[in-house]
Amino acid sequence: MTDNGETSTVARADRVKVWDPAVRIFHWSLVTAFAVAYFIVESNRTIHEWAGYVALGLVAFRLIWGVIGSRHARFSDFVPGPAKLANYVRQMIRGQEPRYLGHNPAAAIMILLLLIAVGVIGVSGWLMTTDWGWGSKTIEEIHEISVNVTLIAIGLHVAAAIYESFHHRENLIRSMMTGYKRRY
């Protein structure tokens, strides 16, 4: 910071904007909606359902933003083909995976899994409120299994972010708040 409180050009030259505000707001809003829906199941069904609808709306938004959004938000920027994913996993097993400015191939697969899982949770939850799905044990089981899969995926996602933060010496949680990552 300079004496007048502005960030100097030198301080900014070593970092780059990666996550646009839409991606960051989506991410933390989805975290909040999922947590609210998860922890308010029995005590207030209306809040649980509305948190689920918000999560479902956020997933729909992210699918659209993944096509029309900023560079690192677009699926075309980070979703890997099978060969690229396999190569990354081999490097990761050896502890030699490269740093990515955007999402790495493993993180891309996790993002897709989380979007699908939250989508299944939201749709199955909504179906349980309809005449067609009310009381369906199958839909209930799909809903609960999807929640459990999502919880496991969230745990892996957080662990991977912490691992990557240490491995590449870059605070990824702060990056998801500020939008900036180290340039090199």
ZAMARGU-4260 file (C-alpha; in steps of 0.2 Angstrom, whole numbers, plus 5000, padded with zeros to 4 digits):
<rodrens>
0) 5000/5000/5000 | 5006/5018/4997 | 5005/5032/5009 | 4988/5038/5002 | 4981/5020/5005
5) 4981/5015/4987 | 4988/4999/4981 | 5004/5002/4971 | 5007/4995/4953 | 5021/4985/4960
10) 5010/4976/4973 | 4997/4973/4959 | 5009/4966/4946 | 5011/4950/4955 | 4993/4946/4956
15) 4979/4943/4944 | 4960/4944/4945 | 4954/4926/4942 | 4937/4924/4950 | 4924/4937/4945
20) 4911/4943/4957 | 4898/4932/4950 | 4908/4916/4953 | 4912/4922/4971 | 4895/4927/4976
25) 4888/4911/4968 | 4901/4900/4978 | 4898/4908/4995 | 4879/4909/4992 | 4878/4891/4988
30) 4888/4887/5004 | 4876/4897/5014 | 4860/4890/5006 | 4867/4872/5008 | 4871/4875/5026
35) 4854/4883/5030 | 4845/4868/5021 | 4856/4855/5030 | 4855/4862/5047 | 4836/4867/5047
40) 4828/4851/5041 | 4815/4848/5055 | 4814/4864/5064 | 4807/4875/5050 | 4802/4865/5034
45) 4798/4882/5025 | 4816/4889/5027 | 4823/4872/5023 | 4813/4871/5006 | 4817/4889/5002
50) 4835/4887/5005 | 4834/4872/4993 | 4825/4882/4980 | 4839/4896/4982 | 4852/4882/4980
55) 4844/4875/4964 | 4842/4893/4957 | 4861/4896/4960 | 4865/4880/4951 | 4855/4885/4936
60) 4864/4902/4937 | 4881/4894/4937 | 4876/4883/4922 | 4872/4898/4912 | 4887/4908/4919
65) 4898/4893/4914 | 4894/4896/4896 | 4893/4915/4895 | 4904/4921/4910 | 4921/4927/4912
70) 4936/4917/4906 | 4940/4906/4921 | 4921/4904/4925 | 4918/4896/4908 | 4917/4877/4908
75) 4927/4877/4892 | 4942/4885/4902 | 4943/4871/4915 | 4933/4855/4911 | 4946/4843/4906
80) 4946/4829/4893 | 4950/4811/4900 | 4968/4812/4895 | 4971/4828/4903 | 4963/4822/4919
85) 4972/4806/4919 | 4989/4815/4917 | 4985/4827/4931 | 4980/4813/4943 | 4996/4804/4939
90) 5006/4820/4943 | 4995/4823/4958 | 4999/4805/4965 | 5018/4809/4963 | 5015/4826/4972
95) 5021/4835/4956 | 5004/4842/4949 | 5006/4859/4941 | 4998/4875/4948 | 4983/4882/4938
100) 4978/4900/4938 | 4960/4894/4936 | 4953/4877/4942 | 4964/4862/4940 | 4957/4846/4931
105) 4953/4837/4948 | 4944/4853/4954 | 4934/4854/4938 | 4927/4836/4941 | 4923/4841/4959
110) 4914/4856/4953 | 4904/4846/4941 | 4900/4833/4954 | 4894/4846/4966 | 4883/4855/4953
115) 4875/4839/4949 | 4873/4833/4967 | 4865/4849/4972 | 4854/4849/4957 | 4848/4831/4961
120) 4845/4837/4979 | 4835/4852/4974 | 4824/4843/4961 | 4821/4828/4972 | 4817/4840/4987
125) 4805/4849/4975 | 4797/4833/4969 | 4794/4828/4987 | 4782/4843/4989 | 4772/4838/4973
130) 4757/4827/4972 | 4767/4815/4961 | 4782/4814/4973 | 4774/4816/4990 | 4777/4801/5001
135) 4789/4792/4988 | 4802/4782/4998 | 4812/4781/4982 | 4813/4800/4980 | 4817/4802/4998
140) 4831/4790/4997 | 4838/4799/4981 | 4837/4815/4991 | 4846/4808/5006 | 4859/4799/4996
145) 4863/4815/4986 | 4865/4825/5002 | 4877/4812/5009 | 4887/4812/4993 | 4887/4831/4993
150) 4894/4831/5011 | 4908/4819/5006 | 4912/4830/4991 | 4912/4846/5001 | 4924/4838/5014
155) 4935/4833/4999 | 4934/4850/4991 | 4939/4859/5007 | 4953/4847/5010 | 4959/4849/4993
160) 4959/4868/4994 | 4969/4867/5010 | 4981/4855/5002 | 4983/4866/4987 | 4985/4881/4997
165) 5000/4873/5006 | 5007/4864/4991 | 5007/4879/4980 | 5009/4892/4994 | 4994/4901/4989
170) 4978/4904/5000 | 4964/4898/4989 | 4951/4902/5002 | 4956/4920/5002 | 4957/4920/4983
175) 4939/4914/4982 | 4935/4930/4993 | 4945/4943/4984 | 4945/4935/4967 | 4964/4937/4965
180) 4978/4924/4964 | 4996/4925/4963 | 5001/4928/4945 | 5016/4915/4944
</rodrens>
